[in-house]
Amino acid sequence: MTSKKISNADGFQNILLSSSGLYPQVITEVIYALNQAPHSTVLDEIHVITTQVGMKQIKSQLLDKENGQFFKLCEEYNLNDTSFELRNVQLLKNATDAVLEDILTVGDNEIVANAITETVRKLTSDPNTALHVSLAGGRRTISYYLGYALSLFGRPQDRLYHVVVTREFESDDEFFYPNTSPTYITDRTGKKLNTQDADVQLADIPFVRLREGLPHDLLDGKSTFVQAVSSILQYMPTPHLEITLNNRSLKINQQAVVLSPVLYAWYTWLSDRINKWGRIKGAISIETDASEFLLHIQYIFGQDHIAYSRASSALTEGFSIDYISEKNSLINKKLKLAFNHLSASYLIKATGKRPKTQYSLELDPSHIQFV
């Protein structure tokens, strides 16, 4: 996706993502409503997810060069900077890469879920964009996945909407948006309606933002719907730290954590103290006997390991504030990068003022398992 320009007061590039089925009018309705108060948002780009049937309707009714309603809307409301091109219309495909005519099978649903999840992930990856997602249009299945995907990846600037249209104009084949001059259409009963009488509004739907709970590899790389949901669920249970010293394994809620030998020894040593004596008695300070830590390194890696020799040289006079702070800081940084705000339960925290500061994990001993 190529950013073109910044168009709103908050400095974001505004992108609309919508689904579409037999009634592509929902797209022009959302564009119109976003342009009106209280939203007053001019969109930069339009992205649509649809099936083969939906694509045909978009081509003939919205993007036809002579009579396309999208172009008429832009001309009437001076929205000429809004870009809507066929390359931004995503066709849903099945496992054999054939375009879906409709969503009919369990397999189709899984493909739709993954495609929508990946599209929302990509569109929210640029911090300079604000994503506006419309739930109106297309199958309810698509609307559900759109809303859930935004809940997984949505940021503070992203929004979720449902279009509310005056009932007599709702789903009318001839109605696309309220025109600026009197424009008459005929409803299904033969009654003439002036499009200017239509009221098109957006219901702003609040949603729970779970993005901070996703690991960075899912935010940065391709992910399926199931993977994203599983990642959220994985980090929501009771905290659990699993340590296996004989194979130098460290897992947080079943996810492996990779640390350098000395940091691994440091973190597992602190965990071992808490596991044995609790968070208060297990805490360390500059007065803690450094030889205890050296014995822990020796037990894991052996006396000939470079981690032992370096620690032994650095601790000839015991622990210093700088030594302890450096190890704690490096470990906490790695945990935060891997687990975002859910790392809080596993961080090494300081209590008390110098020089009597103590350092410990917040974890309850019952949440630490040595295998």
BAFI-892748 format. One record per atom (N, C-alpha, C): x, y, z. Coordinates in steps of 0.02 Angstrom, whole numbers, plus 50000, padded with zeros to 5 digits. Layout:
BAFI-892748
XYZ
...
This chain:
BAFI-892748
500424994050000
500005000050000
500445006250000
500295010949956
500695016949951
500315022849979
500605026150029
500285032050058
500335037850011
499785041650003
499775047249957
499825053949992
499395054950040
499385061450072
499035060950140
499135065750180
498795066050245
498185070550236
497595068150258
496995071950241
496575074250300
496735072150361
496305074550416
496715077950470
496355080850516
496675085150566
497155081250610
497045074850618
497475070850661
498105068450625
498155069850562
498755068050524
498765061050498
498185057550496
498175050750471
497915050450399
498145045450363
497865044050298
497255039550309
496675041750287
496055038250301
495895032950248
495795026850272
495655021150227
495005017850248
494565016850199
493945013250212
494025006050190
493825001450234
493794994350217
493074992050226
492794989250173
492104987150174
492024980450138
491514976850156
491324971050116
490764973150070
490624969150020
490094970949973
489814964649941
489154964649931
488834958949900
488404961249842
487764959749845
487304961549790
487154969049789
487274972449846
487104979549850
487724983749864
488084985749812
488684989849822
488534996849847
487884998549852
487695005049878
487985006449947
488105001049986
488365002150053
489025005850052
489395005049998
490055008349994
489965015949985
489545017949938
489435025049928
489085028249988
488655024350021
488315026950080
488815028450136
489295024050146
489795025150198
490245031150180
490445031450117
490875037050095
490515043650107
489875043850088
489465049950098
489415051650172
489235046650214
489125047950285
489755050150320
490325047250302
490955049350333
491125056550316
490905058850257
491055065650236
490615070850272
490065068550302
489615073050336
489795073850410
489565079350440
489645080250512
489255074750549
489485072150604
490055074650643
490725071650624
490725067150574
491355063850556
491815068350515
491515071350463
491895076050420
492575073150400
492565066950377
493175063450358
493185062150284
493695064750251
493785063450179
494255057550173
494025052450139
494415046350132
494955047050078
495525043750091
496055043650041
496005037549996
495835031950025
495795025649987
495185021650008
494925017649960
494385013049973
494635006049958
494545001550006
494704994449996
494074990350009
493944985449966
493344981449971
493514974049967
493184970050008
493244962750006
492574960049981
492604955849929
491984953449899
492084946849862
491524944149837
491534938049797
491474940049723
491434935049679
491374936349607
490744940349592
490194938549626
489564942149615
489634949449636
489954950649693
490044957449716
490484961549670
490994958449642
491444961949596
491064964349534
490624960149508
490224962149449
489794968249464
489504968349523
489074974049542
489494980449551
490084979849580
490514985649589
490724988449522
490914984149476
491124986449410
490564989949373
489974987149374
489434989949334
489094995949366
489044995949433
488655001149466
489075006849496
489675005249518
490085010349551
490655012949508
490995008549473
491615010549439
491555010749363
490955010649337
490865011649265
491085018749247
491495019349196
491795025849179
491285031249162
490715029249135
490215034249114
489675035349167
489435029949198
488865030549243
489005028149314
489635027049331
489805024449396
489595029149453
489225026549501
488965030749555
489525033349601
490075029849604
490625032349645
490895038849617
490985039049552
491245045149520
490745050949525
490105049349521
489595054549528
489605057449599
489665053049648
489705055249718
490305059849729
490885057949702
491485062049711
491405068849678
491075068949620
490975075349585
490495079849623
489965077049649
489455081049684
489715083749750
490125079849784
490355081949851
491095083649853
491375084749795
492075086949789
492555082149827
492485075849812
492905070749843
493405067849793
493655072049751
494075069749696
494745066849718
494935068049781
495565065249806
495475058149833
494855055849835
494725049049860
494855044049804
495275039049818
495475034149768
495105027549779
494765025249727
494435018749729
494555015349662
494985010349662
495185006949601
495074999449607
495004996149550
494874988949550
495434985049584
496044987749582
496594984149614
496514983849690
496084988149717
495954988149789
495334984049808
495054980549758
494494976049771
494774969049776
494724966149835
495014959549848
494484954149837
494624949749788
494174944249774
494344938349819
493864935649853
493974929849895
494034923649852
494534919449868
494664913449828
494674907249872
494534901449840
494534895249879
495224892149881
495264885949906
495904882649915
496264881349850
495904880949794
496224879849729
496334886349691
496274891949727
496384898649699
495854900749649
495284897449652
494714899449610
494304904549648
494064909649612
493674914949644
493014912249670
492844914049732
492224911849763
491624915549733
491134911649711
490504914649690
490094916549751
490164912549804
489804913749866
490154909849922
489964911049984
490254907550041
489764902150062
489924895850044
489434890550053
489664884850098
490324883750104
490564877950141
490974880150202
491124875250245
491544876550303
492234878850280
492484875750228
493134877750200
493134884850175
492574886850143
492514893750120
492554898650178
492224896950233
492224901250292
492924902150320
493304896850321
493994897250347
494424901650303
494344900850237
494734904950190
494554912350197
493904913650204
493674920650212
493964923550276
493944919750330
494204922150395
494944923950389
495334919550357
496054920750351
496204926750306
495824927250251
495944932750204
495784939450236
495234939850273
495044946050306
495544947850361
495754942850399
496244943950452
496884946850424
497124944050369
497754946450340
497674953450310
497094954850280
496974961450251
496974966750306
496624965450361
496594970250416
497284971050448
497654965550455
498334966050483
498774970650440
498744969750374
499154973950329
498944981350333
498294982450331
498054989450330
498164993050396
498284989450449
498414992650514
499164992650530
499574990350484
500294989950498
500654996650491
500355001250454
500655007850444
500385012650498
500825015250541
500595019650595
500305026250570
500405027850506
500145034150479
499435033650452
499135027650456
498465026750430
497945026250485
497325027950468
496745026750511
496265022550470
496075016750496
495645012150460
494925012950483
494475013950434
493765014550447
493425008450418
493155004150461
492874997750439
492114998050442
491804996250386
491074996050382
490824988850385
490344987650430
490054980950437
489474979750390
489234984850356
488664984150312
488894981350245
488494976950217
488654974450151
488924967350152
488704963250104
488964956450099
488664951850151
488934945750152
488704940750199
488834942750271
488404940450316
488514941850387
489154938750412
489344933250380
489974929950398
490564934750389
490564938250332
491104943050318
491084948750368
490494951150384
490434956650432
490714954550500
490564948350520
490814945950584
491574945750585
491864942950532
492594942350530
492934949250525
492614953850490
492884960650486
492914963850556
492364963250592
492344966150659
492834962850706
492894956350703
493344952750748
494074954150731
494224954450665
494904955950644
495114962950667
494654967650664
494814974450687
494924974350763
494544970250798
494644969650870
495344966950885
495584962350843
496244959450853
496804964350837
496734968050782
497284972150758
497164979750763
496564981750783
496394988850783
496804993050831
496934999150810
497315004050850
496845009550874
497085014050917
496645019250943
496315023450888
496645024550831
496375028850779
495875025250733
495805018750739
495375014950694
494655015050719
494185014450672
493475014950689
493065009350656
492515007550688
492065002450663
491365005450657
491035004550599
490385007750588
489865002850561
489245004850570
488685001750534
488275007350504
488075006450442
487695011650406
486955011050423
486655016750440
485935016950455
485615021550403
485155018750364
484825022450310
484075022550322
483755028150304
483025028650309
482705022550277
482235019450312
481985012850292
481755012550219
481395017650194
481135017250126
481675017450073
482285019750092
482835019850044
483305013850053
483215010350108
483665004850125
483614999150073
484174997050048
484214991549999
483834992949935
483714999249920
483395001049856
483925000849801
483774997349747
484264996449693
484485003149663
484065008249666
484225014549633
484535019649679
484535018349745
484805023249792
485535021749809
485965026949803
486675026149818
486915031049871
486595037049872
486765042249921
486285048049910
486205052449959
485785058349949
486125063249900
485795064749846
486095069249796
486055076549820
486475080749790
486485087849809
485915091749778
485615089049725
485035092149692
484465087049689
483855089249682
483285084549681
483395079049629
483385072849653
483485066949610
482975061749631
482575059549584
482025055049600
482155047949578
481975043349622
482025036249606
481355033049621
481265026949599
480635023349610
480755017349653
480375016849708
480475011049751
480115004949724
480134999549760
479864993149735
479114993249729
478794997949762
478064998349758
477845003249703
478325006449670
478165011249618
478135018349642
478255019449707
478235026149735
478875030049719
478785036449701
479365040749685
479665043649749
480315043449753
480675045949811
481215050849790
481295056249827
481835061049815
482425058949860
482985057449830
483565055149869
483795060249921
483615066549911
483805071649960
483445070550027
482905066750025
482525065450087
482815059750128
483315056350100
483605050650135
484075053050190
484055049650246
484505051050301
484995045250308
485625046550296
486145041450299
486625043150355
486645038950405
487085040250463
487515034150477
488035035350516
488485029950537
488405028850612
488285022550630
488295020750701
489005018750717
489315022550762
490015021150782
489995015550834
490265009850815
490235003850857
490865003150899
490815003450965
491405002551006
491634995251003
492284994151007
492544987351006
493154986851051
493274980851076
493834979651120
494464978851077
494974982751093
495604982351055
496084977651090
496254972151056
496674966951084
497374966851056
497524971851014
498164971950978
498764971251025
498754974551083
499324974451128
499454967551157
498964962951150
499064956251176
499354951451125
499434953851062
499694949451010
500454949651010
500784943851001
501524943850996
501734947350931
502344949950930
502564953950874
502624949950809
502754943450814
502814939650751
502154939250714
501594939550750
500944939650717
500774946650690
501014951750724
500884958550701
501304960050639
501894957150635
502364958850581
502334954150521
502044948150531
502034943350477
501334940650465
501274936850411
500624934150392
500354929650446
499704930350461
499404926450514
498694924350494
498494918550516
497814916250504
497354918650560
496714918150549
496234920150599
496314915850662
496394909350654
496464904850711
497094906450750
497644907850715
498274909450749
498204915750791
497884920850762
497804927150798
497374926250861
496814922750853
496374921650910
496724917350963
497084912150940
497434907750987
497964911551026
498284916350993
498804920251027
498504924351083
497924927251071
497594931051124
497404926451182
497114920751166
496904916151218
497494913351257
498054912551221
498644909651252
498914913851309
498834920551302
499124924951351
498624927451404
498034924851401
497534927051449
497474922551511
497704916151509
497634911951568
498074914351626
498024910751681
498444912151739
499174911751718
499594916451740
500304916351721
500624909651738
501064907351693
501404901051705
502114901451675
502604900551718
503304900551698
503574893551707
503834890651653
504104883851655
504854883951639
505244880951683
505974880951676
506234873851678
506624872051628
506964865551626
507704866851620
508064866351675
508774868251676
509224863651635
509054857051634
509514852451601
509524853251525
509014856251496
509054857851424
508994865351411
509094869251466
509114876651462
508494879551429
507914876951449
507274879051421
506934883951468
506614888851438
506234893751475
505594895251435
505014894051465
504384895251430
503914899451472
503594904151439
503064908151470
502414906451435
501954903451473
501324901051444
501434897151379
501904892551383
502064887851329
502454891051271
502604897351274
503014900451221
503734901051245
504184898451204
504894898451222
505174905451224
505604906751272
505944913151279
506694911851271
507014915451225
507724914451211
508124920051244
508574918251288
509014922951322
509744920651315
510194925251319
510914923451319
511054919251381
511594915351381
511744911051439
511744914651506
512074920451511
512104923851575
511424926551596
511024928951547
510354931451563
509884925651581
509974920051547
509574914151565
509734912051636
510374911851653
510574909951720
510304914851772
510334921351756
510094926551802
509344925751816
508954925051762
508234924751769
508014918351804
508334912751787
508144906451820
508384906151892
508934909651907
509164910051976
508654913852020
508444919651994
507934923452031
507294919352038
507094915951985
506494911751988
506564906252039
507154903252042
507274897752089
507224900252161
507494906252175
507464909052242
506734910352263
506344913052215
505644914352230
505264907852240
505424902952198
505104896452202
505224893152271
505814894252299
506004891252363
505764895252423
505834901852419
505734905952479
505194911352472
504874911852414
504364916952405
504644923452378
504194928052362
504414934252329
504814938852375
504664938952438
505004943552483
505684940852505
505674934752532
506314931852554
506754930052495
506454928752438
506844926852380
507144932652342
506954938852360
507224944752327
507964945452340
508324948752293
509044949752301
509194957152308
509794958652331
510044965552336
510804965252325
511124971052331
511854971052322
512204967252379
511834965952433
512124962252489
512064954652482
511684952452430
511614945252419
512294942252399
512434936352423
513074932952410
513114931152335
513574934252299
513634933152227
513854926052211
514184922652258
514404915852245
513824911152232
513244912852260
512644908752248
512454908852174
512494914852144
512354915552072
512874911852031
513504912252050
514034908852013
513934901252016
513724898652072
513594891552078
513014889452032
512524894052024
511954892651980
512184892251907
512614896851887
512884896651819
513274890251808
513684888651857
514104882651852
513674876351846
513134876151882
512684870451880
512384869551811
512204875151779
511864874751713
512364873651656
512904877651655
513344877851597
514034874651609
514224873851672
514894871251687
515384876951699
515924875251735
516404880351756
516824882851697
516844879051643
517254881051585
516884885551536
516254886651548
515854890751502
516034898051508
516014901651452
516214908751452
515744912851497
515114910851503
514644914451546
514894914351619
515164908451639
515404907951708
516034912151718
516504911751671
517134915451679
517014922951680
516564925451637
516424932651635
516074934951699
515594931151722
515244932951783
515714932651843
516144927751844
516624927051899
517094933051902
517314935351843
517764941251840
517394947551862
516774948151842
516394954251857
516174954651930
516154948851964
515874948752031
516394947152085
517014949052071
517544947752121
517414951352186
517074957052182
516914960852243
516164960652259
515824955852231
515114955152245
514684959152196
514034959152208
513574962752165
513634970252172
513534973652116
513484980952116
512804982852088
512594988852102
511954991352075
511964990951998
512514992851968
512564992951895
512494985951866
512804981051898
512784974251872
512064971551875
511754972451932
511064970051941
510584973751893
510654980351889
510204984351846
510274982451773
510884981151751
510994979351681
510644972851663
510724967751706
510414961251692
509654961851693
509394965251742
508664966151747
508384969851686
508734975151666
508504979251610
508494975351545
509024971551532
509074967651470
508524962351466
508414959051521
507884953851522
507194956951514
507054962151550
506394965451545
506264967951475
506774970551443
506694973051374
506494967451327
506834961651333
506674955951290
505974953351302
505764953151366
505104950751381
504564955451355
504684961951360
504194966851335
504124966451259
504694965451225
504664964751152
504284958551131
504354953251169
504044946951150
503304946551169
503114949651226
502444948751253
502044955151263
502314960851240
501964967151249
501764968251322
501164971051334
500974972751402
500844966551446
500764960751414
500644954651453
501284951951484
501834955351472
502464953351504
502484955651577
502024959951597
502054963051663
502134958051720
501804952251714
501834947351768
502514944151776
502934944651724
503564941051723
504184945551729
504074951951735
504634956651737
504984956451806
505624958351805
505994959051867
505884966151892
505644966851953
505454973451978
505854975252040
505954981752048
506344984352104
505874987352156
506044986352219
505664989452274
506164992452324
505964998052354
506395001252403
506885006052370
507175010352411
507645015452387
508365013052396
508795015652352
509505014052357
509785016652423
510265013252453
510595007152428
510255000752451
509635001252478
509294995352505
508784992552456
508854994252393
508384991752342
508414984152337
507834981152331
507794973852321
507474972452254
507664966752225
507444964952158
507134957952160
506544957452127
506194951052129
505694950752071
505444944752057
504894943852010
504234944652048
503734947052013
503074947852043
502694941252046
502944936252011
502584929952006
502494926552074
501924923552083
501814919452142
502194912852131
502514910152183
502884903852175
502474898252143
501804898252154
501384893052126
501344893452049
501554899052021
501544899951948
502214898351916
502694896051956
503364894351931
503454886851936
503614883751880
503704876451880
504404874751855
504794871351897
505434868651876
505324861251856
505504859751794
505404853051768
506044849051775
